[in-house]
Amino acid sequence: MSDLDLDLDDETDTSCGEEQMVADWEVKKEWLESILSEYHKGKAVEILNFEVNPGCTNNESVLSTITKVTTTYLLAMTSKKPMDKCKVDMIIKQLPKDPFSRFFVTEGQFDLREIKFYTQVVPDLREFNLRKTELLSNWTDDSLPVPMCLHGRYSPAGGTDDSPVPPESILVLSDLSSMDYKSVKFSEGLTYHEAKAALEAIANVHAHSLALKVVEGVSLPERYPFLFQTAKATDSYQQLVERGLPQLARFLKSRPGLEAILETLLVLRPRTKDIISALLAPEGPLALITHTDFWSNNLFFIQKCEEINCQIIDWQMITYSRPTNDVALLLLSSVPTKLRRNHTKSLLNAYWNKLTSMCMGFGLDIPKELGYTREDLDKDYRKSQLLALLLCIGSVDVALGDPLTEQRLIDVLKDLYNDGILTDETIVATNEVNS
């Protein structure tokens, strides 16, 4: 990634169609003052200095062009203390520069969903938090486990054929890495305490959205029509599975003793789209807002005293679905085999305890009012493991090529096969429940 060159507000682009490129753009003093003043509720801001660098060079994504900016500025305060010196490290996310990736993102509205998550969903959940709970009287901006949003703007493509207007998408978030948050190597996987912290973090978001839905009678799909719709999400994930399955098949053929698993996967292949659709569709009283791309590469951790705090990033795939889809994807993709085999029950307990205790703080007793029990969570988790496996197959290239992640994938396949989750009986049962 390279630094950006021109100001977004002066952006011009005379190309059209899929060949449109993201116009060059430069971080300017005036733009920084504008967004920081907006973030500080209109208070005057004077930029003292700022430094711009490429971002995420070791973990690039086709979904965004990322830039890091460190800014020092003066913020207008009170008559007794007219100016306060502040510093902020930020991540700027924009549309990808290459035409194919840009078209993929705008067509799938990945940028729109993430911007709307930070500018609509998060403020709604925080406002609900303040209204409904007295347990969090010392509430701060980090009560939700997501980066702070300083600015977000989205404009779809427009204009005419003769004078097209390219889409604009920009999201400015706090830079977690500057606050000593660390990522985890996917090949190493999560520790028990990291997995527990991650599940409690996603339970936090799940609890907020579920309580908002039930306690205030809010229809989440109606309030947030930009959520990844089941049909569109199914098509996207199915395309990934169709791309990943041949890669996985070649890999399994090279390993002796996995013939039965490969044969079962090939039997599943014609039905994967129906399975994905059935398991993505919101079901039962616990349908809520899910991350739907919940794995270790979208997590940051920090040690605070004796506890580990987790922050969740990359909300481009937020969906209205069942919560165990997030739980299963994390445990199958990002937890080492021994830990997953020995501690899944304990980790599910940690998730359940966090979800139910937070909802209780919002005035919602899940077992009593929704008739949903810890045993129901186990049943949904069992079904969600099949969806998680299919999503892992869709991104199988992430696992192949590293002995640790290859073995973790083999172990997951063996366990799901031995548990009957890949059998026709399980698939039929899944479809019957969701029909």
C-alpha positions as CSV (number, residue, x, y, z in Angstrom):
1,M,0.0,0.0,0.0
2,S,1.1,3.5,-0.7
3,D,0.4,6.8,0.9
4,L,-2.7,8.7,-0.4
5,D,-2.2,11.7,-2.5
6,L,-5.2,14.1,-2.9
7,D,-8.0,15.4,-0.7
8,L,-11.2,13.3,-0.9
9,D,-13.4,16.4,-1.2
10,D,-11.5,17.4,-4.3
11,E,-11.6,13.9,-5.8
12,T,-12.1,13.7,-9.5
13,D,-12.4,10.6,-11.6
14,T,-13.3,10.6,-15.3
15,S,-13.2,6.8,-15.7
16,C,-16.3,4.7,-15.5
17,G,-17.5,1.1,-15.1
18,E,-15.4,-1.6,-13.5
19,E,-12.2,0.1,-14.5
20,Q,-12.8,2.9,-12.0
21,M,-9.9,3.3,-9.7
22,V,-10.0,4.9,-6.2
23,A,-8.9,8.5,-6.8
24,D,-5.6,9.5,-5.2
25,W,-6.1,11.2,-1.9
26,E,-3.9,12.9,0.7
27,V,-4.5,13.3,4.4
28,K,-4.5,17.1,4.9
29,K,-4.4,19.3,8.0
30,E,-7.8,20.9,7.2
31,W,-9.5,17.5,6.8
32,L,-8.1,16.2,10.1
33,E,-9.3,19.4,11.9
34,S,-12.7,18.9,10.4
35,I,-13.2,15.3,11.5
36,L,-11.7,15.8,14.9
37,S,-13.9,18.9,15.5
38,E,-16.9,16.8,14.5
39,Y,-15.9,14.0,16.9
40,H,-15.5,16.5,19.7
41,K,-19.0,17.9,19.2
42,G,-18.0,21.0,17.3
43,K,-15.1,22.2,19.5
44,A,-12.3,24.0,17.8
45,V,-9.3,21.9,16.9
46,E,-5.9,23.0,15.8
47,I,-3.5,20.4,14.3
48,L,0.0,20.8,15.5
49,N,1.5,17.9,13.5
50,F,0.6,14.6,11.9
51,E,2.4,11.6,10.4
52,V,1.0,9.3,7.7
53,N,2.1,5.7,7.2
54,P,0.8,2.6,5.3
55,G,-1.3,0.3,7.5
56,C,-1.6,-3.5,8.0
57,T,1.2,-4.4,5.6
58,N,1.5,-7.9,7.0
59,N,-2.3,-8.6,7.0
60,E,-3.7,-6.9,3.9
61,S,-7.3,-7.3,3.0
62,V,-9.0,-7.0,-0.4
63,L,-11.8,-5.2,1.4
64,S,-10.0,-2.0,2.3
65,T,-7.1,0.3,1.7
66,I,-5.7,1.1,5.1
67,T,-3.6,4.1,6.3
68,K,-2.2,4.9,9.7
69,V,-2.1,8.5,11.0
70,T,-0.7,9.8,14.2
71,T,-2.0,13.3,15.1
72,T,-1.2,15.8,17.8
73,Y,-3.6,18.7,18.2
74,L,-5.0,21.4,20.5
75,L,-8.6,21.1,21.6
76,A,-10.6,24.1,22.8
77,M,-11.8,23.5,26.4
78,T,-13.0,26.0,29.0
79,S,-12.2,29.6,29.9
80,K,-10.0,28.3,32.7
81,K,-8.2,25.9,30.4
82,P,-8.7,27.3,26.9
83,M,-6.7,24.6,25.0
84,D,-5.8,21.0,25.8
85,K,-3.0,19.2,24.0
86,C,-4.2,15.8,22.6
87,K,-2.8,12.9,20.6
88,V,-4.7,10.3,18.6
89,D,-3.5,7.3,16.5
90,M,-6.0,6.4,13.9
91,I,-6.7,3.9,11.1
92,I,-8.3,5.2,7.9
93,K,-10.1,2.6,5.9
94,Q,-11.1,3.3,2.3
95,L,-12.1,1.4,-0.8
96,P,-9.4,-0.8,-2.3
97,K,-7.4,0.8,-5.1
98,D,-7.5,-2.0,-7.7
99,P,-10.7,-2.1,-9.8
100,F,-11.7,-5.8,-9.1
101,S,-11.5,-5.6,-5.4
102,R,-13.2,-2.2,-5.4
103,F,-16.1,-3.6,-7.5
104,F,-16.3,-6.6,-5.2
105,V,-16.6,-4.4,-2.1
106,T,-19.1,-1.9,-3.4
107,E,-21.2,-4.6,-5.1
108,G,-21.4,-6.6,-1.9
109,Q,-21.7,-3.4,0.3
110,F,-19.0,-4.6,2.7
111,D,-17.9,-1.0,3.2
112,L,-21.4,0.2,3.8
113,R,-22.1,-2.4,6.4
114,E,-19.0,-1.6,8.4
115,I,-19.6,2.2,8.3
116,K,-23.2,1.7,9.3
117,F,-22.2,-0.6,12.2
118,Y,-20.0,2.1,13.7
119,T,-22.2,5.1,12.9
120,Q,-25.7,3.6,13.6
121,V,-25.5,0.2,15.4
122,V,-22.8,1.1,18.0
123,P,-24.4,4.5,19.0
124,D,-27.8,2.8,19.3
125,L,-26.4,0.1,21.5
126,R,-24.5,2.6,23.7
127,E,-27.6,4.7,24.0
128,F,-29.7,1.7,25.0
129,N,-27.0,0.8,27.5
130,L,-27.2,4.2,29.2
131,R,-31.0,4.1,29.3
132,K,-31.5,0.6,30.6
133,T,-28.8,-0.3,33.0
134,E,-27.7,1.1,36.3
135,L,-25.1,-1.6,36.7
136,L,-22.7,0.3,34.4
137,S,-22.9,3.6,36.1
138,N,-19.2,4.2,35.3
139,W,-19.8,3.5,31.7
140,T,-17.2,4.6,29.2
141,D,-16.8,4.5,25.5
142,D,-15.0,1.2,25.6
143,S,-17.9,-0.7,27.2
144,L,-18.5,-2.2,23.7
145,P,-15.4,-4.2,22.6
146,V,-14.8,-2.3,19.4
147,P,-12.4,0.4,18.3
148,M,-13.5,4.0,18.8
149,C,-15.0,5.6,15.6
150,L,-13.9,9.1,14.9
151,H,-15.6,9.5,11.5
152,G,-17.5,7.6,8.9
153,R,-18.9,8.6,5.5
154,Y,-20.5,6.6,2.7
155,S,-21.7,7.8,-0.7
156,P,-22.9,5.3,-3.3
157,A,-21.9,5.7,-7.0
158,G,-24.1,8.1,-8.9
159,G,-24.2,10.6,-11.8
160,T,-24.9,9.6,-15.3
161,D,-23.3,7.5,-18.0
162,D,-21.6,10.6,-19.4
163,S,-20.7,12.0,-16.0
164,P,-20.4,9.2,-13.5
165,V,-19.7,9.9,-9.8
166,P,-17.6,7.2,-8.2
167,P,-18.6,5.8,-4.7
168,E,-16.9,7.2,-1.7
169,S,-16.2,5.3,1.5
170,I,-14.1,6.4,4.5
171,L,-14.0,5.1,8.0
172,V,-11.7,6.5,10.7
173,L,-11.1,4.3,13.8
174,S,-8.7,4.4,16.7
175,D,-5.5,2.4,16.1
176,L,-5.6,-0.4,18.7
177,S,-1.9,-1.3,18.0
178,S,-0.8,2.1,19.4
179,M,-2.6,1.2,22.7
180,D,-0.5,-1.9,23.2
181,Y,-3.2,-4.3,21.9
182,K,-1.7,-7.3,20.2
183,S,-2.9,-9.6,17.5
184,V,-2.4,-13.4,17.7
185,K,-0.6,-15.5,15.1
186,F,-3.2,-17.7,13.3
187,S,-0.8,-20.6,13.1
188,E,-0.4,-20.6,16.9
189,G,-4.1,-20.2,17.7
190,L,-5.7,-18.7,20.8
191,T,-4.8,-19.6,24.4
192,Y,-7.7,-20.6,26.7
193,H,-7.8,-17.2,28.3
194,E,-7.7,-15.4,24.9
195,A,-10.5,-17.6,23.6
196,K,-12.5,-17.0,26.7
197,A,-11.9,-13.2,26.4
198,A,-13.0,-13.3,22.8
199,L,-16.2,-15.2,23.5
200,E,-17.1,-12.9,26.3
201,A,-16.4,-9.9,24.0
202,I,-18.8,-11.2,21.3
203,A,-21.3,-12.1,24.0
204,N,-21.2,-8.5,25.0
205,V,-22.3,-7.4,21.5
206,H,-24.8,-10.2,21.3
207,A,-26.4,-9.3,24.6
208,H,-26.7,-5.6,23.7
209,S,-28.5,-6.4,20.4
210,L,-30.7,-9.1,21.8
211,A,-31.8,-6.9,24.8
212,L,-32.4,-4.0,22.4
213,K,-34.6,-6.3,20.3
214,V,-36.6,-7.9,23.2
215,V,-36.7,-5.2,25.9
216,E,-37.6,-2.4,23.6
217,G,-39.4,-4.4,20.9
218,V,-37.1,-3.3,18.1
219,S,-37.0,-5.2,14.8
220,L,-33.3,-5.4,14.1
221,P,-33.7,-6.2,10.4
222,E,-36.1,-3.3,9.9
223,R,-33.9,-0.8,11.9
224,Y,-30.8,-2.0,10.1
225,P,-31.7,-3.0,6.6
226,F,-28.0,-2.9,5.6
227,L,-27.3,-6.1,7.5
228,F,-25.9,-8.9,5.3
229,Q,-29.1,-10.5,4.0
230,T,-29.3,-14.3,4.1
231,A,-29.7,-14.7,0.4
232,K,-26.8,-12.4,-0.5
233,A,-24.6,-13.8,2.2
234,T,-25.4,-17.4,1.1
235,D,-24.4,-16.6,-2.5
236,S,-21.1,-15.0,-1.3
237,Y,-20.2,-17.9,1.0
238,Q,-21.2,-20.5,-1.6
239,Q,-18.8,-18.9,-4.1
240,L,-16.0,-19.2,-1.6
241,V,-16.8,-22.8,-0.8
242,E,-16.8,-23.7,-4.5
243,R,-13.4,-22.1,-4.8
244,G,-12.0,-23.7,-1.7
245,L,-13.4,-27.2,-1.9
246,P,-11.2,-28.3,-4.8
247,Q,-8.1,-27.0,-3.0
248,L,-9.1,-28.9,0.1
249,A,-9.8,-32.1,-1.9
250,R,-6.3,-32.0,-3.4
251,F,-4.9,-31.6,0.0
252,L,-6.9,-34.4,1.6
253,K,-5.9,-36.8,-1.3
254,S,-2.3,-36.2,-0.4
255,R,-2.9,-37.4,3.2
256,P,-3.5,-41.1,3.7
257,G,-6.4,-42.1,5.9
258,L,-8.8,-39.3,5.0
259,E,-10.6,-40.9,2.1
260,A,-13.9,-41.3,4.0
261,I,-13.9,-37.6,5.0
262,L,-13.2,-36.5,1.5
263,E,-16.0,-38.7,0.1
264,T,-18.4,-37.3,2.7
265,L,-17.5,-33.7,1.7
266,L,-18.0,-34.5,-2.0
267,V,-21.4,-35.9,-1.2
268,L,-22.2,-32.6,0.7
269,R,-21.1,-30.4,-2.2
270,P,-24.3,-30.2,-4.2
271,R,-26.2,-29.3,-0.9
272,T,-23.8,-26.7,0.6
273,K,-25.8,-23.7,-0.6
274,D,-28.9,-25.0,1.0
275,I,-27.0,-25.8,4.2
276,I,-25.4,-22.4,4.3
277,S,-28.8,-20.7,3.8
278,A,-30.5,-22.8,6.4
279,L,-27.8,-22.1,9.1
280,L,-27.4,-18.4,8.3
281,A,-31.1,-17.8,8.5
282,P,-32.2,-16.2,11.8
283,E,-33.9,-18.8,14.0
284,G,-35.6,-18.8,17.3
285,P,-35.7,-16.3,20.1
286,L,-31.9,-15.7,20.1
287,A,-31.7,-14.3,16.6
288,L,-29.5,-11.2,16.9
289,I,-26.6,-9.2,15.3
290,T,-23.6,-11.4,14.6
291,H,-20.2,-10.6,13.4
292,T,-20.1,-13.6,11.0
293,D,-16.3,-13.4,10.4
294,F,-15.3,-14.1,14.0
295,W,-11.8,-15.6,14.0
296,S,-8.4,-14.7,15.5
297,N,-7.3,-12.4,12.7
298,N,-10.2,-10.0,13.6
299,L,-9.2,-9.8,17.3
300,F,-6.8,-7.7,19.4
301,F,-5.9,-8.5,23.0
302,I,-4.4,-6.6,25.9
303,Q,-3.4,-7.8,29.4
304,K,-5.0,-5.6,32.1
305,C,-3.9,-6.6,35.5
306,E,-4.8,-10.3,35.6
307,E,-7.5,-10.1,32.9
308,I,-7.3,-10.2,29.1
309,N,-9.3,-7.7,27.2
310,C,-10.4,-8.4,23.7
311,Q,-11.4,-5.9,21.0
312,I,-13.2,-7.0,17.8
313,I,-12.5,-5.4,14.4
314,D,-13.6,-5.8,10.7
315,W,-17.4,-5.7,10.9
316,Q,-18.1,-5.8,7.2
317,M,-20.2,-9.0,7.4
318,I,-22.6,-8.2,10.2
319,T,-25.7,-10.3,9.9
320,Y,-29.0,-11.0,11.7
321,S,-28.4,-14.6,12.6
322,R,-27.9,-17.1,15.4
323,P,-25.2,-16.3,17.9
324,T,-23.6,-19.8,17.9
325,N,-22.4,-19.1,14.3
326,D,-19.9,-16.7,15.7
327,V,-19.0,-19.0,18.6
328,A,-18.5,-22.1,16.3
329,L,-16.4,-20.2,13.8
330,L,-14.0,-19.0,16.4
331,L,-13.6,-22.4,18.1
332,L,-13.2,-24.4,14.9
333,S,-10.9,-21.9,13.1
334,S,-8.7,-20.4,15.8
335,V,-8.4,-22.7,18.8
336,P,-5.7,-25.4,18.9
337,T,-7.0,-28.9,18.8
338,K,-6.1,-30.0,22.3
339,L,-7.7,-26.9,23.8
340,R,-10.8,-27.2,21.7
341,R,-11.3,-30.9,22.5
342,N,-10.7,-30.4,26.2
343,H,-12.3,-27.0,26.9
344,T,-15.2,-26.4,24.5
345,K,-17.8,-27.0,27.3
346,S,-16.0,-24.6,29.6
347,L,-15.7,-21.9,26.8
348,L,-19.4,-22.3,25.9
349,N,-20.2,-21.9,29.6
350,A,-18.1,-18.7,29.7
351,Y,-20.0,-17.4,26.7
352,W,-23.4,-18.3,28.1
353,N,-22.6,-16.8,31.5
354,K,-21.6,-13.5,30.0
355,L,-24.6,-13.4,27.6
356,T,-27.2,-14.2,30.3
357,S,-25.6,-11.9,33.0
358,M,-25.5,-8.9,30.7
359,C,-29.0,-9.5,29.4
360,M,-30.1,-9.8,33.0
361,G,-28.6,-6.4,33.7
362,F,-30.7,-5.0,30.8
363,G,-33.8,-6.6,32.3
364,L,-34.0,-9.7,30.2
365,D,-34.0,-13.2,31.7
366,I,-33.2,-15.4,28.7
367,P,-34.3,-18.8,30.1
368,K,-37.4,-17.4,31.7
369,E,-38.7,-15.0,29.1
370,L,-37.4,-16.5,25.9
371,G,-37.5,-20.2,26.9
372,Y,-33.9,-20.7,25.7
373,T,-31.6,-22.7,27.9
374,R,-28.0,-23.7,28.1
375,E,-28.9,-27.1,26.5
376,D,-30.4,-25.2,23.6
377,L,-27.1,-23.4,23.1
378,D,-25.4,-26.8,22.8
379,K,-27.9,-27.9,20.2
380,D,-27.4,-24.7,18.2
381,Y,-23.7,-24.9,18.5
382,R,-23.7,-28.4,17.1
383,K,-25.5,-27.2,14.0
384,S,-23.4,-24.1,13.7
385,Q,-20.2,-26.2,13.5
386,L,-21.2,-27.3,10.0
387,L,-21.6,-23.7,8.8
388,A,-18.2,-22.9,10.5
389,L,-16.6,-25.7,8.6
390,L,-18.0,-24.6,5.3
391,L,-16.7,-21.0,5.9
392,C,-13.3,-22.5,6.8
393,I,-13.4,-24.4,3.5
394,G,-14.1,-21.2,1.7
395,S,-10.9,-19.7,3.1
396,V,-8.9,-22.9,3.2
397,D,-5.9,-21.2,1.5
398,V,-5.4,-19.5,4.9
399,A,-4.7,-22.8,6.5
400,L,-2.8,-24.7,3.8
401,G,0.9,-24.3,3.6
402,D,1.6,-24.3,7.4
403,P,2.0,-27.6,9.2
404,L,0.3,-26.3,12.4
405,T,-2.9,-25.0,10.7
406,E,-3.0,-27.9,8.3
407,Q,-3.1,-30.3,11.2
408,R,-5.7,-28.2,13.0
409,L,-7.9,-28.4,9.9
410,I,-7.5,-32.2,9.7
411,D,-8.3,-32.5,13.4
412,V,-11.5,-30.5,12.9
413,L,-12.6,-32.6,9.9
414,K,-11.9,-35.8,11.8
415,D,-13.8,-34.6,14.9
416,L,-16.9,-33.4,12.9
417,Y,-16.9,-36.6,10.9
418,N,-16.6,-38.8,14.0
419,D,-19.3,-36.7,15.8
420,G,-21.7,-37.3,12.9
421,I,-21.9,-33.6,12.0
422,L,-21.0,-34.4,8.4
423,T,-23.5,-37.2,7.9
424,D,-26.7,-37.0,6.0
425,E,-28.7,-37.6,9.1
426,T,-27.4,-34.4,10.7
427,I,-27.9,-32.4,7.5
428,V,-31.5,-33.6,7.1
429,A,-32.2,-32.8,10.8
430,T,-30.7,-29.3,10.3
431,N,-32.9,-28.7,7.2
432,E,-36.0,-30.0,9.0
433,V,-35.4,-27.6,11.9
434,N,-34.9,-24.7,9.7
435,S,-37.7,-25.5,7.2
